[in-house]
Amino acid sequence: QVQLVESGGGLVQPGGSLRLSCAALGSIFRFTTMGWYRQAPGKERELVASISTGGTSNYADAVKGRFTISRDNAKNTVYLQMNSLKPEDTAVYYCKAESYRLWGQGTQVTVSS
């Protein structure tokens, strides 16, 4: 059974950095675009960044220049490096295997002083 397991969330001060990881347990990883989404309390889930199998990345305007998505196909893992974090980045972050519509369990990111 394929699973996505996220890690790396936590509490960070404004201006700080975190790196999220999403490991795919199973053989699907290299065949699918991977996405990072987030959902803040009372808001809809939104796409933050995505990366294709060939490494092409896309970002939401709100995170351009601050977040970087990357993938390591050998490790079946996708990363989200988040720099210059703001309080409005506070949310539960989820990874998704787009072609399989498979979601991870989510990891909480809280940006607060």
N, C-alpha and C positions, 0 to 999 in steps of 0.2 A: 504494500500500500504506500502510495507516494504521500509524503508530508513535507511541509515547509516549516522550518523552525527558526524563529527570529530571536535575536539577542542584541544587547548593547544599549538598551534604553536606560533612562535614569533621570536624576535631577541635576541640572546644570545651571549656572548663573548666566544671565544675559551676556552675550559676547563670547561665550564658551563654545566648546566643540564636543561632538559625540560621533561615534561611528557605529552604525547599525549593520548587522550581518543577518543574512537569511540563507540557511543551508537547505538544499533540497535533498531529501532522503529518497532516492530512487533515480531512475535513469532518464528522466524527462528533461532535465535542466538545459542541456545544450540545444534542445530543439524548440525552445520557446523564448519569446520576449518576456523579460521580467519587469515588473513594475513595483514601485513603492507608493503607497497611498497613506493618507492620514485622515483621522476623524476626530475633530474637537467636540467637546460637549455641546449638544444642541445644534450641531452642524452636520451637513451631509459629508460622506466620505469623498475625498478628492484625490486626484492623481497628483503626485509630487514629482515623480521622475520615472522614466522607463529606459530600458536599454535592450536593443535588439540582439539577435544571435550573433550578428556581425559586429556588434559594439557601438552602433549608432545610438546616441542618447538624446533624450528630450526632457525638458524641465518646465514646470509651472513657472509663470512669471514671478511669483512671490519668492521663489527660492533660487532663481538664476544668479550665478555669481557667488553663491554661498554654499550650495549643496553640490556634491559630485557623486554620480552613480557609476559603479564599475562592477565587473563580473569576472570570476575566475572559473572557467569551465572545468579545469582540472580538479577543482575542489567543490564543484557544484554549488557555488556560493555567489550571492550578489551582495554588494555593499552599498551603503549610503553614508558618505562622509558629510557631516553637517557642521559648518563653521559659522561664526558670527550669529549664533542663535539668538532669537528674539522671543519674548513672552508669547507672541502670537503663533510661534511654532509648536506650542504645547498641544499635544494630541496623542492619540494612540496611533502608532505607525504599523502598517501591515504590508507585507510583500505578497505579490500575486504572480503566479505562473499564467500568463495571459492566455496562451493557447488552450490551456486546460481548465481555465476559470477556477484555479485552485488558490485558496487563501491560506496564509499563515495565521497564527493565533493572535498576533499583535503584540507590540511592546510599547510601554508608556514612556513618553518623553515629556518632561516638565522643565520649563525654562522659567526660573524665578530667582529673585534675590532674597 
